[in-house]
Amino acid sequence: MLTLQCFGEVVVIDGNGIRVTLRSRKHLALLTYLVATGNTRHSRDELAWLLWGGEPKRARHSLSQALYDIKSKFGPALVADVDSVRLVHGVFAYELDRFEELLKAKDYEGALRLRRGDYAPNLASIRAEMFDRWMDGERERSRVLVTMALRNAQQAAEARGDWDQVCLVALQLTRLSEFDDAAHGALMRGLSMKGDPASALEHFKQVREREPDTPWTRAADVAAQIENDSFGAPKVGSAPLWAGMIGRKAAFGRLLEQHQRAAARTQVILVVGGSGLGKSTLTLEFARAMRLRGTPVGWVGGEDPDQALADVAENALRWRRQSAGANSGSPLLIADFNDPVRSGMVAQAAPPGTTVLATARHAPPEEIIEFQGFPTRSVRLGPLSFTHSRRLARRRLGRDAGAVASLVAEYSGGVPAVAARLGDAIRKLPAAAKPSPRDFTGEFVRALVRGSHTLRCLADDMQEGLTETERRTLENLAMLTPAGLKVVPPLWRGEQEKAAYRRLVRLGLVRSRQGATEMPVRFLACAVVAFSGWKARHACHLDAARLLVNGSVPQRVAAAHELAAAGDREAARRCAVQAAAEAAVHAEMQVSAGAFQLAFQMAKAPNQRCEAGLGAAEASLAMGEYGTARRALRQIAVSKDFPGDEARVKLALARAQLHEAAPQHTTELLRDCKDGIPQIKNRAARAGARIRAETVRLGLARSESRGQGAAQKLERLLTKTSPDRIWIREKWVDGLGELIHFRARFTSAEHAGATLRRHHAMLDQLPSPAVTVKDLWKASLEYRFGRLRAADEIMTRLHQGDALPGSRYQGEVLSLAGFLRMELGELNRAETLLGQACDILDRRAERAPEAVGARLNLAMCELFRHRHQQAVRHAEMALRQSGPPGRQAARRTAAAISGIAALRPGRDLEPALRARKVLSDQKVPAGFALGEFLVLWFRACCRRQFDKNPKLTDLSRRAGELEKFDAIGAHKARFVLESLGAADCRRTAKSAGLPAREARPDFDTGRSPAHKLHKAGMSWFIRYALSWFAAARIPVSVPGGLSQYAA
């Protein structure tokens, strides 16, 4: 996608962010006019007169030079013939149109970010009168749009109390139009609310002196309000604020705005937020600022939940008597109870016109109703941003602790109390124990901020009883060191469950409800461990590890985590490696990958890190997560003393990036590890490496002749190698799958089926994933043989089995099941299954052939449902994912789907022409895919549409060859070709090697492709093909007996 930027300077930016230049300003002006007018077709005379005028012949010559310049830079984006010129729709994005779209979507800040200056200043005065007139209209349009965006942004900033933004936007409005009365008024109002009314009045004075004849109605009203001090704000920065006010300026502005709206009636403002977010601090600073301004402020509070209402009323009446004589602003009463109901009771005792500012952790509607009719507003506090959390930590630690403050901000979760306490804990450490920024990311972090693994697991189970902020607060308070625990009331081990629960409620870590909330004893025990000292925590981690180490595989992985938390790295590594190996034996690859990752973190020696990293990568490859495997392999620091390990790493990396768009790098990796494979000491690992190398070499093959040697060598290795060992099993199954896929594409479906039958017994002896993939391959081959019902029975049984959820092959099973549902005409069910398959495969794999196949199947389904735009979108996604040129079959199918969707009256033919070019560029077809019949369909229709002497001889021969690889696809292709050219098919039947009676049989004879499709349960395809031909206005010959489908 190319972008024409028009704000600040007109430039063209390509998809990589690189600027594309043209030879002259008039050439750029021509491109700007074409892009701005969209998909309109312009005559050459119109464009020549617009920019060059004068002598027509000379102007047309200049236009030709400009079009040549644009064509040389942007290629097929420009379509020009003898009389007209236009741009291909969707190639260029016009920045002014994007600005208008964001404005309509109410994304005013996003729209204003596009504005880098005035509209097209570099195209002013190019000595083309008609073009200058057109540019004046575009400039006026841009001015109106920018003014609307600025006006809306100013109103939104005022609504949220962001007065700095109000001033900035209002200043831009005044620069657009110095007579904008509303903009000057907004600028003055923003200056006053920021605490600088003198500057606001000075600005009004200068404006009135500069234009004395202008009435300035709104600005004068704002000046009068400022002079009367009706809404002037105090200078918040006049006294130092507490550090917790960092990141709360917007909330402070909202409080100020709502307080100033107080009328004769009492109003209640609730500051709502979880524990630790700074509600009391915000109310304290607001009260101090109001007191500095002269507003009477009273404070009624108390943490005792049993405080009598009579005491609250007495305090409120005392405050009323003290503030009775004050007349400077609406009185302010602070009710710091964290209880909205009691705050409403306080409001009953307050004098009229008072603002009651209350704090609350939760404000449900049924509690707000109990304010008995008082106007109620709320200001909600959320977690701080990372920038504000880091600033708070630097305030606590000092300005030199930049890296330490960043890590404190990361682990605080945006809760100010936790960030402050972590900062205090580090600041109070002895000088010898204080970390440097380099050491802070190592062992010190684990000792300081890593809580119990069991606590984190159990805290996830309690999410229903905790809010998000409270859950984060609980987890982060569990990370404190003994120095930080001094500022938090601890939980002792001997405390009873009910007392511990009440203490958690009092700390604000658990939401208090109407009824009693039950908490598991394990959860309280883990909380006790989290608040214990280091020695007690160390002992608890070791006890937990001893308890878990003899359990199941996931429990042993948890034991390894407990040993790591206790600081025993070597024991944690050994336990993790043993658990990972056992999980791999039972085909639990997700557990195995996590355990190997822990072992990699705990390992110190290079060979240990290499083994753990390879294990994690192999587990990721077994799950089809190629991107995760690549990242794991690139973390391994391979020692030069172990050339065999280096070969294994390179082979795994070659397999992980086999389906990327740069196969030459994979070939180089294969060449580099050729000498290292014989040096691998482990015999099973060496055999697995040989299988892996031939698998990658076969995956790179682009034709049968190039891959036949690798296929034969790979089958010999598979035959003489037993896959019962963990080092070989996944590589063996992966190699067999690549071999079957290669022969199904390049040799024949029968040959691929024979390969599967030879290794059938060996697959039955392996765990469930191998059985799953065996049934998957069998169903795919049954379909290629034309036995659609048998394939559907296998996939139905496999899809409803218990071993599918979470399996590596879940996406492939869903994809094939959806494809078979589509072939049987159940398009709604097929779309659901294929959508699920695409989601799973896109999430797990990067450019994997499975993801491309599922996306192509979904595109075919959308095509058959007459949803052509969605079909083109999915086909283009598959075209981008299709990987190296060796996967040309997928590229051909994707191009054919796009072309078929475009070959209809009233549609743009550019996608069809691009698809035809893609197919014509591939001189040697790379095998047969399941969508090859679409390629033949599209090419035949293109010849009927665009060629003067269309012949289908070679396409009929190709359809005959397709029957060895995809019987149903061959029936579809022959039906389409016979419908398009019956006479031509009869003449070429003998040359294609077909019996003469099958050149053009009737439907009723039982030998026609239409009858075979009907017998296979695919009558819906006949209806679709005939309806598509009718909609595309392509004449076809309907064979006898098909009148019911033609109708």
N, C-alpha and C positions, 0 to 999 in steps of 0.2 A: 504494500500500500504506500503510495506517494502522498505527501502532504504539502499543500501550497499555503505557506504562512503569509499572512497579509498584515499583521500588526507589527509596527516598528520598521519592517522592511519586507518586501515581497521576495521570498526565497522558496526553493523547492527542496524538500528533505525526503530522502529515500527511507526504506524500512530499517536501515542500519544507522540512521541518524546522520548520514553524510549529506553535505550540501551539494546540489547539482546546479551548475551554472550554465547559462546560455550566452551566446556571443554578443548580444546587444540588448538594450532596454526594451526596444520595440518587440523583439522576439519574446521577452518575458511578458510584455503587455499582451501579446497575442495569446500566450498560454493562460494568462490570468483571465482573459475574457472567455476563453473556451471552458475553463474549469468553472468559472462563476455561473455560466449559463447552463451548466449541467449536461444532460444527454441530448441537447438540441443540435440538429444538423444545420450547418451554415453554408451558404454558397460562397464560392471563392470571390465573386465580385463584391459581396457584402463585406467580407473581411479586408479585402484590398482597399475599398473605399473608406472603411472605418479607421485604418491606421496609416495609410499612405496617401489616399486621395490622388489629386493631380491627374497625370496621364494614366489611363487604364492599363496600357501595356507595361509601363514601368512599374506600376503598383502591383500587378500580378506577378511580375518577376521578383519583386521584393518579397511578396507573400510566399512564393515558391522557395526562396532561400530560407525564410523563417520556418516554413514547414519542414524543410530538410534538416534544419538544426534541431527542431523538436523531435523529429523522427529518429535522428541519430542518437539522441540521448535517452529517449523513452520507448523506442521500438514499437511494439504492437499496440501501445496505448493510444496512438493516433491513427485514425482511419481516414484516409484521404483518397478521393478519386478525381476524375476530370472536372467535375462540377461542384462537389461539396466536400466539407471537412467536418469531422466530429471526433470527440474523445470517447473511448470505450467507457461505458458506465461502471462505476465502482473502482476505477483504478486510482483516481485522484480524490483526496479529501480536502475540501475547502474550509479554511479555518473560520471564516465568518459564518458559514453554515453550522459548524460545530459550536460556535459561540451561541448561536440562536437556539440550538438544541439544548444546551446546558441551561440557558435562560428559561426555556419552557419547562425543563425538569426541575426548576427552582434550585439548581446548584449554582448559586450566584458566585461563591468564592472560586469554584472551578472555572467558571466563565471568565472571571476577572484575572485569573492566572494566565489565561491566553493572551491578555492585552499587555504587550510589551512597549507600546507607543501608539502613535497615530496610525491611521489606515494608509498603507501604501505610500509613504513619503518619497520613495525612490522612483515612483512612476509619475511624479508631477512634472508637467511641462516637457512632454516628449514631442511637442510640435505635431500633435494630431488632434484637431479640434473636436471631431466627433467622439473619439475615444475619451478625451478630457470631459466631455459632457456626460458620458456614461460613468466615468469615474466619480464625478460629482454626486451622482445618484447613489453609488455604492458607499461613498464617504458619509453621505447623509444617513443612509441606512445603518452604517456602523455606529455613527454618533448616537442615533436613537437607541440602538440596542445597548450600547455601553451605558448610556444614561439610565435606562431601565434597570440594568444589572446593578449599577452603583446605588440607585435609589432603593432597590429592594435589599441590597446588602446593608445599607445604612439602617433601614428599619429593623432588619433581623438583629443587627448588632445592638441597637437600642433595646430591643425586647429581651436580650440576654444580659444586658448591663455591661457590655464590652465597650467602654467609652473611648479607649485608645483606638479601636477599630472605627468607631463612629467618627472621630476626628480625622482619621486617615482617609476614609471614604468621602466625607464631606469636603475635604480639601481638594480631592480629585474632581468632585462635582463643580466646585467653584472655578477650577481651572478650565473645565469644559465650557462653562458659561458663567461669566463674572456677574451676570444679572440674575442668577438663580437665587431667589429670595429664600426658598426653603433650605437650600444647601448651606447658605450663610447662617441661618437660624440653627440648623443641626450642628454646625461646627461650633457655634457659641455655646449651645447646650452641652456638647461633649466636653468643651474646655471647663465649663462650670462644674460638671459632675466629676471631673478629674480633680477638682479642688483648686482651680485657677480661674476664679470669676473675673479677676482684673484683666487677664489676657483676653477673655471673651468680650468684655466691654471695650477694650482698646481696639479689637478687631472691628467691632460695630462702628466705632468712631471713624476708623480709617475708611471703611466702606462708604459711610454716609458722606464723608468729605470728598471722596473720589467721584461719587455720583449723587450730588445733592438733589437732583430733580426726581430721582426714583423714590417711590413711597416706602419701600422696604418694610412691608406690613409685618411679616412673620418675624423678621430679625428684630424689629422694634418691640414686639411683644415679648420675645425672649429676653431682650435687654431689660425691659421693665420687670420681668419676673426675677432676674438676677439681682437687680437693685433692691427689690423687696425681700430678697433672701427667702423666696418661697420654696426653692428646692436645691439651694446650694449645698454641696457636700463638703465635709471637713477634709483637710489635707491629710490623707491617711499616712503619708510618709513623713509627717512632721515629727513623729516619735518612733523609735525603733520598735518593730513588731516582733512578736514571738516567732521562732523559727517555724512553728507549725502552720503559720499563715501562708507559707510558700505554696503556690498553686491554688489558692482560694480567693484570688482577686475577683473572679467572675461571680462567685457565690456572694462575696461581700457587696458587689454592685447590685445583685438582685435583691439582697436584703434591704439595701438603701432605697432602691426604687419602690419596693412594696411598702416600706415604712412611710414614705412620703405620700402614698395614696390614702393614708388614714383620713377619715372624715369624722363626723360627729359620733359615729358608732365605734364600738370597740372591735378590733380585728385581731385575729390570731395568725401568727406565722410559725410554721413548723420547720425546724431544721432536721431533716430526716437522713439517717445514715447508720451503717453498722458500727460496731464498737471499734475504737482505735482510729476513726477517720477524722477526728478533730472537731466534733460538734460543739462541745463546751468551749474550746479555744476560740472558735469563730464567733460565738455569742459574746465571749468576754471582750474580744477585740472590737466588736461592733458597739458594745456598750461603752467601752472607753472612748471610741471615736465620737459617739453621740454626746457623752458627757463633756468632751472638749468643745463641742459646738454649743453647749448650753442647754441641751435637752435633759429634762428630769429623767433619771434612770433609777429604777428600783430592782432589787434582786430577791427572789423568793425561791429557795431550793432546799434540798436535803436528800441524802441517799437512803434514809431509813424508809422502807416501804410502808411502815406502820405509822408514819407521822400523821397526826390528826388533822382533819380538814380545818378544824377551829384554829390551829396554830397558823396554817397557811392564810386563813382569812384575817387573822390578827396582824400578821406581817404585812399583808396587802393594805389593810386599813391604816397601819402606821405609815406606810410609804405614801398613801393618798394624802394624809395630813401634811407630810413633809413637802409634797410637790403641789399643794393646793394653790400656792401663790405664784407658781411659775407659768409664764405665758410664751416661752420661746420654743415653739414646736410641739408636735404630738408627743405625749409622755410615752416612755418605754418601760415595760415591765418584763424582766427576764424570769422565766420559770424553768429551771434546769432540773427536771424530774426524770426525763426519758420515759414519760408516761403521758400520752395525749389526753386521757380522760381527766387526770388530775389537773393538767394545764387548763382544760376547759372550765373546771371548777374555779381555778384562780381567776379566770377571765370574768366570772360572775361578780367577783368582789372588786374588780378594777373600775376606775372612773371612766365615764364616757369619753370616747376619742382616744383611748389608750391602745397601744400596740403591744400585745402579749407575745413575746418571742420565746418559744418553747423548743425543747429538744426531744427527739423520739427516735428509737431504733427502727420502729415499724409504724406505719400509719395506715392501717386498713380502713376501708370506708365505714364499717360499722362503728368504729371508734370516733371518726371525725364527726359523724352525725351527732354525737353526744355533746358537741360544743353548743347545742341549743340555739342554733340560728345565727351564730357569729360568722361573719365572713372569714373563711379559712384559706390560706395559701401555704404552699410548701416550697422549700428550697432543698433539693436532694444533693447529698454529697456522695461522690464515688471515689474509687481508688485514684491516687495521683498518677500522673504520667511518669515515664521513666526519667525524663529530664528533671521534673520537679523533685522526684525521689532522690536523684543524684545530688541536686542542689541542697536538699535537706541534709543528706549524709555529709556533704562537704562542710556545711555549717557546723555539724557536730564534730567532724574529724579534723578540720582545718583545710585550707585551700591547697595544700601540697599533696593531699591524699586523693588524687584524681582516680587512679585505677581502683583503689580500695573502695572509694565512694560509689563507683559504677557497679561493683559487685554487690555491695550492700543494697543499692537500689534494685538490682535484679532479684535478689532473694527476699526483699521486703514485700513484694507483691503489690506495691502501691499503697500500703497501709502506713500512714505517717507514724503511728505509735511504734510499729515494729521497726521501721527505718531508724527512728530516734533511739530506740533501745539497743539495736545492733550497733549503732554508732557509739553510744555511751559505753557498751561492753568493750569495744575495741579500744576506745580512748582510755579506759581505766586499767587496761592491761599494763604490766610492768614494761619498762623500756626494752628489756632483753627479749620479751616475748612478742613485741609488736612486729608484724610481718612487713616485709617490703612488697611493693606491687608485684614483683616477680614470684615471690613465694606465696602470695595470697591466693593464687589459683591452684596450689598444690595441696599438701597434706593439711595445711592450716585451715583451708576451706572445709575439708571433710570433718575436721575436729570442731569447727565453729558452727557451720550451718547445715550439716547433714544430720537429720533426725533418724529415728529408727525406721528401717524398711517396713517392719510390721506395722508401725504406727501409720505410715503413709498408706499402706494397703487397707487398713481398717478404717482410716478416715474417709476413704472413697466410699465405703459402705454406708457412711452416716450422712451422705449428702442430702437425704430427704429432710433430716432434722436441722440442718444448718443452712444459713444463707451463704452465698458465694463469698462475701467479705468475711463472715465469721469463720468459714472453713479455712480460708487463707490465713486468717489471724491465728487460728489454732495451729495450723501447720508451721507457721513462721515462729510462733512463740515456742514451739517444740525444738527450734533450731538454736536457741540461745545457749551460750557457754555458761559456766558457773558464775563468771563475773556479771553476765547479763541477768542471770536468775535472781540476783540480789534485788533487782527492782521489780520483780514479779512475785506475788505471794505463791510460794511453792505448794505442791500437793504431796503429802507424805504417804509413804507406802502403807502405813497402818491405818489410814483413814477409812471410815466406813463408806459404802457405796453411796448412800443417800447424802451424807455430808459432802462427799467429793462432788456429787452432782450439783448440790447447791452452790459450792464454791465455783464450779465451772460456769454456772448461770450468773453468779455475781461478777465474775471476771468478764462477762459479755461474750463468752465463747460458745454458748448454747442459747438458742432462742427460747424464751419463756413463753409457755402457752397456757390456755385456760386449764386443761387437765394435766395430769402427771405424764411426763415423757419418759419412757423407759430407755435406758442406755445399757448396752452389753457390758458385762464385767470386764471382758477382754479389752474393750476400748478404754475404760477407766484405768486398767492396769498399764496400758501403753502410755496413757497420758501421765501416769505417775512416773514411768520410766523416763519420759521426755523431760520432766522437771527435776530429775535426780541429778546428782553430781556425776563426774566423769567415771569414777571408780565403780559406782553403783550401775551406771549405764553400761560400762564395759562388761561387768559380770552378767547383766541381763542379756546382752547380746550373745555372750558365750553360752548361757543357759538355753536361749532360744535356738542357737545353732545345734547344740547337742540333742535337743528335742526333735528338730526337723531333719537331721542328717540321715536318719534311718527310715524316712517316709518315702512317699512317691517321688517321681522325678521333679514335678514343680516344687514340692516341699524341699527337696535337696538344693534346688536353685535358690529358694528363699534362705536356706541355711548358708549358702555361699555369700549371699548379700549380708546376712547377719555377721559372718566372720569378717567381711570387708569393713562393716561398720565398727567392729571391735578392733580393727587395726591389724589383723593377722592376714597379710597379703598372700603369703605363700599357701596357707591352708585354704583361703578363699579361692585361689586359682586352681588348686588340685580338686577341690570339691566341685567347682564350676565345670572343669574339663570332664570329670567323670559323669556329671549329670548331663552335660551336652552330648557326650558320646552315647549314653544310654537313650537319650531322647531321639537321637538320630537313628538308632537301631529300631525304635518303635515308630519311626517316621513322624515324630512330633517336631517338625522343622522350626516352627515358630519358637518353641521353648529352647531348642538347640541353638538357634541364632542368638537369643538373648543371653544364654549362659556363656557362649563363646565370646560375646562382647565383653561380659564381665571379666572373663579370664584374660582377655586382651588388655584390659585396663589394669589388672592386678599383676601381670607378668612384668618381669624386669629383664631377663636375659633375651637377647635377640632371637634365638631359636624358639623360645617359648612364645614370644610375641608373634612370630611368623606362623607357628602352628595354630594358635588361637585365632589369629586373623584369617587364616585360610579356612578354618572350620566355620567361622561366621560367614565368609563369602560363599562357601559351598552350600551352606544351609539356605542362604538367600537365593542362590542359583536354583536350588531344588524347588523353591517356592515360586520361581519365575520372576523374582524381584531383581532385575538386572541392574537397575540404577543403584540400589542398596549394595549389591555385590561390588560394583565398581568403586563406590565410596569406601567400602571396607578394605578392598585390595590396595587402594592408593594410600591407606594409612600405615601399611606394613613397611617397616624399615628392614629390608632384606640384607642380611649380612653376606659379605663376599666369601665367607668361609663355608657357605652352604649352597653350592651351585645347583644342587638338586631342588632345594626349596625355591630358588629363584625361578627355575623352569616351571614348577607347579604354580607359582604366583602368576607368571606370564601366561600360562595356559588358561588359568581361570579368568584372567583379565580379557584374553582373546575371546573366550566363550561369552563373557558378559557383554562385550561390545560387538558381537558378531553381526547384529542386525542394525548397526549404526550406518550412517551414510558415507563412511570413509573406510571401505574394506581394505585399503592398502596398509593401514596401520595394523589391522589384524593379521595380515599376511606377514608383515615384518616381525610381529610377536611370535608367530609360528616359526619363522626362520631362526630367530634368536634362541628359542628354547629347544631346537632340534638336538644340539649336542648335550644339553643338560638332562634330558629324559633318562638316558642310560645310567646317569650318576645318582639317581634317586635310590636310596638305600632300601627303603621298605618295598618288598616285592609287590604287594597288592597295590600300593600307591603308584608304583612304576607302571603296572598294567593299566590302572585307571588313567594315568597320564597319556598312555599311548591311545586309548580309546578316545579321550578328550581331544587329542590333536587331530585324529582322523575325522571326528565329528565336526570340528571347526572347519577343517579343509573341505569336507563335503558340503557344509553350509555355505561356503563361498562359491560353489560351482554354479555356473550360469547356463550350462547345457548338459545334455547326457554325455557327450564325448569328453567334456572336461572333468566330470565327476565320476565317471565309470570306474576308474582305477581306485579312487578313494572309497567308493562304495564297496567294491570287492574286498579291499583290505580291511575295511571296517567290519564287514560281515565275518571275515575269518577271525578277527579279534573277538567279536561277540560270541562266536561259536566255541572257541577254545577257552573262554574266560567264564568262570562261575561268578555270578553277581551276589553271592551270599555274604560278602564282606562289606563293611560300611564304607571302605575306601573306594569301592568299585560300583556299588549298587546304583547310585544316582547317575553316575557317568554312563553306566551300561544302559539304563532305561533311556537316558537322553540320546545316546548314540543310536539306539534302535528306533526311536521316534524320528530322528533326522533321516535315517536310512529309509524308513517307510514313506516319509514325506517326499523324499527325492524320487523314489521309484513310482509313487503315485502321480508325480508331476511329469516325469521325463520318460519313463519306460512304459508302464501300463498298470492299471488297477489290479489285474490278475497277478502280475509279478509282485506288487506290494502285498497282496493278500497271501501269496505263497511265503513271503518273508515273515509275515506275522505268524502263519501256521507253524513254521519251523521253530520259532522261539516261544510258542504258546505255552508249552509245559513249564519252561523256565519262569515265565511271568507269573504263573499260578502259585509258585512257591514263595513269592515276595510279599511284603506287607500290602495293606489296602491301597495306597496310592498307585502301585504298579497294576493292581487289578482294575482300578478305575480307568487308568489310561489304556489298558488293554481293551476294555469294553468301548472306550471312546474311539480308538483306532478301528475296531471291528465295525462299529456303527457307521463310521465315515466310509469305510470300504464297501459295506453293504449298499450304501446309497450310490456309490460310484458304479456298482454292478447293476443298478437299476431296481434294487429290492428296497423300495421306499418304506413299505410297511414293516419289514423286518428291522430296518434301521431305527424306525420310530419306536418299536417295542423295546429295543435295547436302551435307547435314550430315556424313555419314560421310566424304566426300571432304575436306571442309573440316577436320574434326576430326583427320584423320590427316595433314594437310599439315605442311610444315616451317615455314610462316610464322606458325603459331599461338602457340607458346610465347613469353611475354613481351609479346604484342600487347595493345593496349587492349581489343580485342574478344574476348579469350580467355574471360572470364567469360560474356559473352553467347552465344558459340558453345557453351560447355559447357551453359548453361542451356537453349538451344533443342534441343541434341542430347539432353539428358536428358528434356526434355518429349516429344520424338518417340519416344524409347524407351519412355516411359510410355504413350503412346498406342498403341504396338504391343504392349503387355502385358508388356514386359521390365522389371518393376518394380525388381528388384535392381540391374540396370545403371543404370537411371534414377536411383535413389537415390544411387549413387556419383557420377555425373556432376553431379547437382544439388547435392550436398554440396560438391563441389569448386568449383562455380560460386558458391555462396553465400560460401564462404571468400574467394575472390578478389575478388568484388564488394564484400563488406562491408569488406575491407581497403582497397580503392582508392577507394570512393565513399561519400559521406554523403548518405543519403536520395535516392539516384539511382533513377530508375524501373527501371533494369536490375536493381539489387539487390532491389527490391520484387518484380519479376516472378519472379526466381529463387527467392525465398523462398516465394512463392505456389505455384510449381510443385512445390517440395519438400513443401509442406503438402498439395497434392493427391495427391502420390505416397504420403505417409504415410496419407492417408485411404483410398486404394484398397487399401493393404496392411492395413487394419483396425487401424492404430496410431492410435487416435483422440486420445490424450493428446498424442503428438508432433505430430499434425496441428494441434491447437488451439494448441499452443505456437508453432509456426512461423507460423500465421495471425495470432496476436496480435503477434508480432514484425513481420510485414508491415504490420499495422494501425498500429503505432507508427511505422514507417518510411515510410508511404505519402505523407507530405508534405502539400502544400496541398489545399484542397477541390477544386481542379481535377482531382486524381487520384482522383475518387470511384469510378471503375471498380475500381481496386485495393481500395479500402475495402469495396466491395460484395462482391467475391469473397472477401476475408478473413473478413468477417462470415458469409457463407454457409457456408464450410468449418467455422467454429466451430459454427454452428447445426446442420449435418448431423451432425457428430460427437456432438452432445448429444442429438439426437432419437432416443434409444434407451431401452428400458425399464430402470429401475433407475439412471438417470443423473440428475444435477442439471439441471433445466431452465432454470436462471438464464442460462447462456451462450446458450441458444437464444432466450430472451426478449430478452436484450441484442442479439443479432444481428438479431432481428426489428425491434427499435426502430431500430437503425442503418439498416436498409433502408427502414423507413417514414419516417425523417427526410429521406431523399434523394428529394424529390418529382420532380425532373427527372433521370433517369439520365444520367450523363456518358459517353456513348458506349458502345461494346461492347468488352469485353475477351474474352480467350480463355477465361476462366472464367465467362462469363455464364450458361452452362447450369446451373452450380451454384446461381446466384441463383434461377433459375426453379424448379429442383428444390426448394430449401429453402422458397421461398414457397408452392409448391403443397402441400408436406407440412404446413406450418404451418396452411394453411387447412383441410386435412383433420383436423388434430389439435385446433384451437382454435375454428374458426368453426362456427356452427350451420348456415349455408347456404353451403357452399363452392362457389364457381364459378371455373372456370379460363379464362374467356373472354379476359380481358385478357392472361393469361400465354401462351395459345396464339397470340394476335396478336403478342406480343413474340417468341415463338419463330419465327414466320414472318418477322418483320423481321430476326432474327438471321442468317438464311441468306445475306444479302448480305455479311455481315462474317465469319462463321465457319460454313462449311457443315457440318463435322463436329460442332461444338458445337450447331448447330440440330438435327441428327439426334438427338443425345443428349437435348436438351431435349424434342423431340416424342415420343421414345420414353417418357421418364419421364412426360410429361403424359398420353399416351394410356393408359399403364398405370394411372395414378391415376384417370382419368375418361374412359373411352371414349365414353360417351353424350354427355357435355358437349363432347368434341372434335368429334363428328359434327355437333352443333348449331351449333358455331362455325366449322366449316370454311369455309362460304361467307362469313361476315363477315371471316375472316382472308385472303380472297383465294386460297384453295387450291382445287384441283380437288376435286369432290365424291367422286371415287373414292379420294382419298388421306385421307379423313376417318378411316377405320378399315380399311385393307386387311389381309389376312392376310400372314403372313411369306412364304409360298410364292409370292405374286404378283409379288414383286420390286419393289414400289413402297412398301413400308412402311419407316419409319426403321430398324427392326431389321434388315431385309435390307440396307439401305445400310451400316449399321455393320458387319455381317458381311462384306460385300463389301470394305470398306476395311481389313479385318484387325483389327477391334475387337470380336470376339465376347466377349472377356474383360469388356468393359464391361457387356454384357447380363447376364452371369453375376453380376457384382458388384451391379448395380442390383437384380436380382431377389432376391439373397441379402440385400441391405440391407433391402429392403422386408419380407422374412420376419423378419429379426432385429428390426426396428422394429415388427413386428406391425401393419403398415399394409396393408389389403386392396388388391390390385391385380387388374387384368384382364389375363391373359396371352394374347396373340394366338395364333392357330393356327400350328402349326409350331415353337413355342418351348418345347415340353414338355421337350426335352432340356436346355435352359438352366434351366428352372424346377426340374428335379430336382436 
